[in-house]
Amino acid sequence: QVHLIESGGDSAQAGGSLTISCAVSGYTTGVFWMGWFRQRPGKEREGVAIIYTGLGSTDTVYSDAVKGRFTASRAMNTLKLQMNNLKPEDTAMYYCAATTIPALYGDTARLDPRNYEYWGQGTQVTVSS
């Protein structure tokens, strides 16, 4: 079992910055991809930023909507998502997730929430204009 607990969600003005975190615990040896998803009001859950956590690579994938503005990182048992130049459309519940699937080919698969079996409870980010 892998346990994920998000924190750091807050309100911000458009153009501002926020960093959210995810505390990771449990049996993480078999986890290959970890990262961030979000669910905006009235929308389906979508991938935001995913990091490969297996050996020998630090591949990171970003959705087109956040590329160049968001940065995902991992240090020890914490995942972080640095969000810069926030926009009102970034308002969402942000979730941390992990998968034991070793081979996810292509950005679409890596950003697909259906490929992830471990989830946190979410942290709310609200951006006002």
C-alpha positions in Angstrom: 0.0 0.0 0.0 1.1 3.5 -0.8 -0.3 6.5 1.2 -0.4 10.0 -0.2 -1.4 13.1 1.7 -1.5 16.5 -0.1 -1.1 19.9 1.5 -0.6 23.5 0.7 -3.7 24.3 -1.2 -4.7 27.9 -0.9 -6.2 30.9 -2.7 -4.1 33.1 -5.0 -4.4 36.0 -7.4 -4.0 35.5 -11.1 -0.3 35.8 -11.9 0.7 34.6 -8.5 2.4 31.5 -7.3 1.7 28.5 -5.0 3.5 25.3 -4.1 1.6 22.2 -3.1 3.1 19.1 -1.5 2.4 15.4 -1.2 3.8 13.3 1.6 4.4 9.8 0.4 4.6 6.8 2.7 4.2 3.0 2.6 5.6 0.5 0.2 6.9 2.6 -2.6 9.5 0.2 -4.1 7.1 -0.9 -6.8 6.0 2.5 -7.8 7.2 3.7 -11.2 5.2 6.9 -11.9 4.0 9.6 -9.4 2.5 13.0 -9.9 -0.3 15.4 -10.0 -3.8 15.5 -11.3 -6.5 18.0 -11.0 -10.3 18.2 -11.3 -11.7 21.5 -12.3 -15.4 22.3 -11.5 -17.6 20.4 -14.0 -14.7 18.7 -15.6 -13.1 15.3 -15.6 -9.9 14.6 -13.7 -6.8 15.4 -15.8 -3.1 14.8 -15.6 -1.0 17.8 -14.8 2.6 16.7 -14.1 4.1 13.2 -13.8 7.5 12.1 -12.7 9.1 8.7 -13.4 10.3 7.3 -10.0 12.0 4.1 -11.2 15.7 3.7 -11.4 17.8 5.4 -14.0 15.6 8.2 -15.2 14.0 11.4 -14.1 11.5 11.7 -16.9 8.9 14.4 -16.2 5.8 15.0 -18.3 3.5 18.1 -18.2 0.2 18.7 -19.7 0.1 21.4 -22.4 -2.1 23.6 -20.1 0.7 24.0 -17.5 3.9 23.5 -19.5 6.3 26.3 -18.8 4.3 27.5 -15.7 4.3 24.4 -13.3 7.3 22.4 -12.1 7.1 19.0 -10.4 9.8 17.7 -8.2 10.5 14.9 -5.9 12.8 14.8 -2.9 12.9 11.7 -0.6 9.3 11.1 0.4 7.8 14.4 -0.8 6.4 15.4 -4.1 6.0 19.1 -4.8 4.3 21.1 -7.5 5.5 24.7 -7.9 2.8 26.7 -9.8 3.8 30.0 -11.3 1.8 32.5 -13.3 -1.4 31.1 -12.0 -4.6 31.6 -14.1 -8.3 31.4 -13.0 -8.6 28.2 -15.0 -6.1 26.6 -12.7 -8.7 26.6 -10.0 -9.2 22.9 -9.1 -8.9 20.2 -6.6 -5.3 18.9 -7.0 -4.6 15.2 -6.3 -1.3 13.3 -5.8 -1.3 9.8 -7.4 1.0 6.9 -7.9 1.1 3.8 -10.1 2.9 0.5 -10.1 2.5 0.1 -13.8 6.2 0.2 -15.0 5.6 0.9 -18.7 3.4 3.8 -19.7 4.2 4.7 -23.3 3.7 8.3 -24.3 2.5 11.4 -22.6 -1.1 10.5 -23.0 -0.8 7.3 -21.1 1.3 8.9 -18.4 -1.2 11.6 -17.8 -4.2 9.3 -17.9 -5.8 9.0 -14.4 -7.1 5.5 -15.2 -3.5 4.2 -15.0 -3.1 5.2 -11.4 -4.2 3.1 -8.4 -3.1 5.2 -5.4 -4.6 8.6 -4.7 -4.5 11.2 -2.0 -7.6 13.1 -0.7 -6.8 16.3 -2.6 -6.0 19.9 -1.8 -8.0 22.9 -3.2 -6.3 25.6 -5.2 -8.4 28.7 -6.1 -7.2 31.4 -8.4 -9.1 34.7 -8.6 -8.8 37.2 -11.4 
